[in-house]
Amino acid sequence: MVRIAMFRLKLVYFPTILAKCRYWNNGDAAMRTMERQFKLKLLAFKVLAAKMNNPILVSEFSVFSITKVTKGSDPDILTDFVAPPSNSVDGAFFTFNGLRYIFDSDPPATFNVSKASMKEFPALNGQSVSYAVLQYPSGSVNPPHTHPRASELLFVVEGSLEVGFVDTTNMLYTQSLQLGDMFIFPKGLVHYQYNADTKNPATAFSAFGSASAGTVSLPATLFNTSIDDTILATAFKTDVATIQKLKAGLAPKA
C-alpha cells in the first residue's frame, strides 16, 4: 500500500514540479508564486508521511524541499569572485587605462591586438568579461585561431572586414562586415578576420564572455612549437621541406 501511494505521489506531483521549474527564471514574482505552491504540496507530503510513519516517504519530500529553493547562477567556472584587501581598494583598482595609447599613436604596420583581460586588468578576476581592440592595416589578417573559454562579439568601428568561422561539421560561415556591424564567434570554434581593403585600415572592438578567454593561434601552435616536422608533413600530406618553409615564414623577424 505504501509503495502504491509513493508511486502515485511521484506520478502526480513530480511532473508538475518539473514543469514549473521551467518558469523559475521568469522573474521574482513567478518564483514566489511557485514557492507558495510548493509549500502546499510539501505540506501534503508531510501529512501523508506522518500518517504512514514511513521514513522513505519522508526522504522523498525532503528532496523536493531542497529542490524548491534552488535559484542562482554560477560565476566563472575557472575563478571565484575575488576582491583585494579592503584597505587597498579604490576607484583606480576598477579602472583600466591601457588602451589610451591607441588614440595617441599612428596605426600599426601589422595586425595588432590590445587586450584588457584578467592578466592586464586584475579587477576582471571572477567577472566573466574581458575586452580587446583589434587593429588591421590594409591587407592584414588575424590568423585562424580559437578562444577555448569564451565566445567573442566583434564590433567594427573603422573600415570593413571579411570574417568567418568553421563549426564542428567543417561548415564555413562567412560575412562581409561594414562600419557599425557586429558578428559573433561561438566559443571554441576556429575563426578569422581579414581586412581586404588595400588602402584603408580597419579597427574592431571585441567583447568576451570570460575574464580569460585564451587564444590558440593555429599557425603559431602548429608551426612555432616543437611538433616534429615528420608528424606535420604526414598530417598535411606534404613533405618535410614544405613544413620547414612554413616554419621559417612564421619565425620572428630579426
Contacts in CASP RR format, 6 or more apart in sequence:
PFRMAT RR
TARGET T0000
AUTHOR 0000-0000-0000
METHOD contacts of the structure
MODEL  1
MVRIAMFRLKLVYFPTILAKCRYWNNGDAAMRTMERQFKLKLLAFKVLAA
KMNNPILVSEFSVFSITKVTKGSDPDILTDFVAPPSNSVDGAFFTFNGLR
YIFDSDPPATFNVSKASMKEFPALNGQSVSYAVLQYPSGSVNPPHTHPRA
SELLFVVEGSLEVGFVDTTNMLYTQSLQLGDMFIFPKGLVHYQYNADTKN
PATAFSAFGSASAGTVSLPATLFNTSIDDTILATAFKTDVATIQKLKAGL
APKA
2 52 0 8 1.000
2 54 0 8 1.000
2 56 0 8 1.000
2 57 0 8 1.000
5 48 0 8 1.000
5 52 0 8 1.000
5 57 0 8 1.000
6 54 0 8 1.000
6 56 0 8 1.000
6 57 0 8 1.000
6 60 0 8 1.000
9 45 0 8 1.000
9 48 0 8 1.000
9 57 0 8 1.000
9 60 0 8 1.000
10 60 0 8 1.000
13 41 0 8 1.000
13 45 0 8 1.000
13 64 0 8 1.000
16 41 0 8 1.000
17 38 0 8 1.000
17 41 0 8 1.000
17 64 0 8 1.000
17 67 0 8 1.000
17 68 0 8 1.000
20 34 0 8 1.000
20 37 0 8 1.000
21 67 0 8 1.000
23 30 0 8 1.000
23 34 0 8 1.000
24 30 0 8 1.000
24 31 0 8 1.000
24 34 0 8 1.000
24 70 0 8 1.000
24 71 0 8 1.000
31 71 0 8 1.000
34 68 0 8 1.000
35 68 0 8 1.000
35 69 0 8 1.000
38 64 0 8 1.000
38 68 0 8 1.000
41 64 0 8 1.000
42 61 0 8 1.000
42 64 0 8 1.000
42 65 0 8 1.000
42 68 0 8 1.000
45 57 0 8 1.000
45 60 0 8 1.000
45 61 0 8 1.000
45 64 0 8 1.000
46 58 0 8 1.000
46 61 0 8 1.000
48 57 0 8 1.000
49 57 0 8 1.000
49 58 0 8 1.000
49 60 0 8 1.000
49 61 0 8 1.000
75 81 0 8 1.000
75 126 0 8 1.000
75 128 0 8 1.000
76 126 0 8 1.000
76 127 0 8 1.000
76 128 0 8 1.000
76 210 0 8 1.000
76 211 0 8 1.000
78 149 0 8 1.000
78 210 0 8 1.000
78 212 0 8 1.000
79 118 0 8 1.000
79 125 0 8 1.000
79 126 0 8 1.000
79 211 0 8 1.000
79 212 0 8 1.000
80 126 0 8 1.000
81 126 0 8 1.000
82 125 0 8 1.000
82 126 0 8 1.000
83 89 0 8 1.000
84 93 0 8 1.000
84 122 0 8 1.000
93 122 0 8 1.000
93 123 0 8 1.000
94 123 0 8 1.000
96 116 0 8 1.000
96 120 0 8 1.000
96 121 0 8 1.000
96 123 0 8 1.000
98 114 0 8 1.000
98 116 0 8 1.000
98 120 0 8 1.000
99 114 0 8 1.000
99 116 0 8 1.000
99 133 0 8 1.000
102 114 0 8 1.000
102 133 0 8 1.000
102 135 0 8 1.000
107 135 0 8 1.000
107 137 0 8 1.000
107 201 0 8 1.000
108 135 0 8 1.000
108 137 0 8 1.000
109 137 0 8 1.000
110 137 0 8 1.000
110 140 0 8 1.000
111 134 0 8 1.000
111 135 0 8 1.000
111 136 0 8 1.000
111 137 0 8 1.000
111 140 0 8 1.000
111 141 0 8 1.000
111 142 0 8 1.000
112 134 0 8 1.000
112 135 0 8 1.000
113 132 0 8 1.000
113 133 0 8 1.000
113 134 0 8 1.000
113 135 0 8 1.000
113 142 0 8 1.000
114 132 0 8 1.000
114 133 0 8 1.000
114 135 0 8 1.000
115 130 0 8 1.000
115 131 0 8 1.000
115 132 0 8 1.000
116 124 0 8 1.000
116 130 0 8 1.000
116 131 0 8 1.000
116 132 0 8 1.000
117 124 0 8 1.000
117 130 0 8 1.000
117 131 0 8 1.000
117 132 0 8 1.000
117 208 0 8 1.000
117 211 0 8 1.000
117 212 0 8 1.000
117 213 0 8 1.000
117 214 0 8 1.000
118 124 0 8 1.000
118 125 0 8 1.000
118 126 0 8 1.000
118 130 0 8 1.000
118 211 0 8 1.000
118 212 0 8 1.000
119 212 0 8 1.000
121 130 0 8 1.000
124 130 0 8 1.000
124 211 0 8 1.000
125 211 0 8 1.000
126 211 0 8 1.000
127 211 0 8 1.000
128 209 0 8 1.000
128 210 0 8 1.000
128 211 0 8 1.000
129 207 0 8 1.000
129 208 0 8 1.000
129 209 0 8 1.000
129 210 0 8 1.000
129 211 0 8 1.000
130 150 0 8 1.000
130 207 0 8 1.000
130 208 0 8 1.000
130 209 0 8 1.000
130 210 0 8 1.000
130 211 0 8 1.000
130 212 0 8 1.000
130 213 0 8 1.000
131 205 0 8 1.000
131 206 0 8 1.000
131 207 0 8 1.000
131 208 0 8 1.000
132 205 0 8 1.000
132 206 0 8 1.000
132 208 0 8 1.000
133 203 0 8 1.000
133 204 0 8 1.000
133 205 0 8 1.000
133 206 0 8 1.000
134 142 0 8 1.000
134 154 0 8 1.000
134 193 0 8 1.000
134 203 0 8 1.000
134 204 0 8 1.000
134 205 0 8 1.000
134 206 0 8 1.000
135 201 0 8 1.000
135 202 0 8 1.000
135 203 0 8 1.000
136 142 0 8 1.000
136 161 0 8 1.000
136 193 0 8 1.000
136 194 0 8 1.000
136 195 0 8 1.000
136 201 0 8 1.000
136 202 0 8 1.000
136 203 0 8 1.000
136 204 0 8 1.000
137 195 0 8 1.000
137 201 0 8 1.000
138 195 0 8 1.000
138 197 0 8 1.000
138 198 0 8 1.000
138 199 0 8 1.000
138 200 0 8 1.000
138 201 0 8 1.000
139 194 0 8 1.000
139 195 0 8 1.000
139 196 0 8 1.000
139 197 0 8 1.000
139 198 0 8 1.000
140 194 0 8 1.000
140 195 0 8 1.000
141 192 0 8 1.000
141 193 0 8 1.000
141 194 0 8 1.000
141 195 0 8 1.000
142 192 0 8 1.000
142 193 0 8 1.000
142 194 0 8 1.000
143 192 0 8 1.000
143 217 0 8 1.000
143 218 0 8 1.000
143 219 0 8 1.000
143 220 0 8 1.000
144 190 0 8 1.000
144 191 0 8 1.000
144 192 0 8 1.000
144 217 0 8 1.000
144 218 0 8 1.000
144 219 0 8 1.000
145 190 0 8 1.000
145 191 0 8 1.000
145 192 0 8 1.000
145 215 0 8 1.000
145 216 0 8 1.000
145 217 0 8 1.000
145 218 0 8 1.000
146 188 0 8 1.000
146 189 0 8 1.000
146 190 0 8 1.000
146 191 0 8 1.000
146 215 0 8 1.000
146 216 0 8 1.000
146 218 0 8 1.000
147 185 0 8 1.000
147 187 0 8 1.000
147 188 0 8 1.000
147 208 0 8 1.000
147 210 0 8 1.000
147 213 0 8 1.000
147 214 0 8 1.000
147 215 0 8 1.000
147 216 0 8 1.000
148 187 0 8 1.000
148 188 0 8 1.000
148 213 0 8 1.000
148 214 0 8 1.000
148 216 0 8 1.000
149 187 0 8 1.000
149 210 0 8 1.000
149 212 0 8 1.000
149 213 0 8 1.000
149 214 0 8 1.000
150 187 0 8 1.000
150 208 0 8 1.000
150 209 0 8 1.000
150 210 0 8 1.000
150 213 0 8 1.000
150 214 0 8 1.000
151 184 0 8 1.000
151 185 0 8 1.000
151 186 0 8 1.000
151 187 0 8 1.000
151 188 0 8 1.000
151 208 0 8 1.000
151 209 0 8 1.000
152 184 0 8 1.000
152 185 0 8 1.000
152 191 0 8 1.000
152 206 0 8 1.000
152 207 0 8 1.000
152 208 0 8 1.000
152 213 0 8 1.000
153 182 0 8 1.000
153 183 0 8 1.000
153 184 0 8 1.000
153 185 0 8 1.000
153 206 0 8 1.000
153 207 0 8 1.000
153 208 0 8 1.000
154 161 0 8 1.000
154 163 0 8 1.000
154 177 0 8 1.000
154 182 0 8 1.000
154 183 0 8 1.000
154 184 0 8 1.000
154 185 0 8 1.000
154 193 0 8 1.000
154 204 0 8 1.000
154 205 0 8 1.000
154 206 0 8 1.000
155 180 0 8 1.000
155 181 0 8 1.000
155 182 0 8 1.000
155 204 0 8 1.000
155 205 0 8 1.000
155 206 0 8 1.000
155 207 0 8 1.000
156 177 0 8 1.000
156 178 0 8 1.000
156 179 0 8 1.000
156 180 0 8 1.000
156 181 0 8 1.000
156 182 0 8 1.000
156 202 0 8 1.000
156 203 0 8 1.000
156 204 0 8 1.000
157 179 0 8 1.000
157 180 0 8 1.000
157 203 0 8 1.000
157 204 0 8 1.000
157 205 0 8 1.000
158 179 0 8 1.000
158 201 0 8 1.000
158 202 0 8 1.000
158 203 0 8 1.000
158 204 0 8 1.000
159 178 0 8 1.000
159 179 0 8 1.000
159 195 0 8 1.000
159 197 0 8 1.000
159 200 0 8 1.000
159 201 0 8 1.000
159 202 0 8 1.000
159 203 0 8 1.000
160 176 0 8 1.000
160 177 0 8 1.000
160 178 0 8 1.000
160 179 0 8 1.000
160 195 0 8 1.000
160 196 0 8 1.000
160 197 0 8 1.000
160 202 0 8 1.000
161 176 0 8 1.000
161 177 0 8 1.000
161 193 0 8 1.000
161 194 0 8 1.000
161 195 0 8 1.000
161 196 0 8 1.000
161 202 0 8 1.000
161 204 0 8 1.000
162 174 0 8 1.000
162 175 0 8 1.000
162 176 0 8 1.000
162 177 0 8 1.000
162 193 0 8 1.000
162 194 0 8 1.000
162 195 0 8 1.000
162 196 0 8 1.000
163 174 0 8 1.000
163 175 0 8 1.000
163 177 0 8 1.000
163 183 0 8 1.000
163 185 0 8 1.000
163 191 0 8 1.000
163 192 0 8 1.000
163 193 0 8 1.000
163 194 0 8 1.000
164 172 0 8 1.000
164 173 0 8 1.000
164 174 0 8 1.000
164 175 0 8 1.000
164 183 0 8 1.000
164 185 0 8 1.000
164 191 0 8 1.000
164 192 0 8 1.000
164 193 0 8 1.000
165 172 0 8 1.000
165 173 0 8 1.000
165 185 0 8 1.000
165 186 0 8 1.000
165 189 0 8 1.000
165 190 0 8 1.000
165 191 0 8 1.000
165 192 0 8 1.000
166 172 0 8 1.000
166 173 0 8 1.000
166 189 0 8 1.000
166 190 0 8 1.000
166 191 0 8 1.000
167 173 0 8 1.000
167 186 0 8 1.000
167 189 0 8 1.000
168 189 0 8 1.000
175 183 0 8 1.000
177 183 0 8 1.000
185 191 0 8 1.000
190 218 0 8 1.000
193 204 0 8 1.000
195 201 0 8 1.000
195 202 0 8 1.000
219 250 0 8 1.000
220 250 0 8 1.000
222 232 0 8 1.000
223 232 0 8 1.000
223 243 0 8 1.000
223 246 0 8 1.000
223 247 0 8 1.000
223 250 0 8 1.000
224 247 0 8 1.000
224 250 0 8 1.000
224 251 0 8 1.000
229 240 0 8 1.000
229 243 0 8 1.000
229 244 0 8 1.000
229 247 0 8 1.000
230 240 0 8 1.000
232 243 0 8 1.000
233 239 0 8 1.000
233 240 0 8 1.000
233 242 0 8 1.000
233 243 0 8 1.000
236 242 0 8 1.000
236 243 0 8 1.000
END
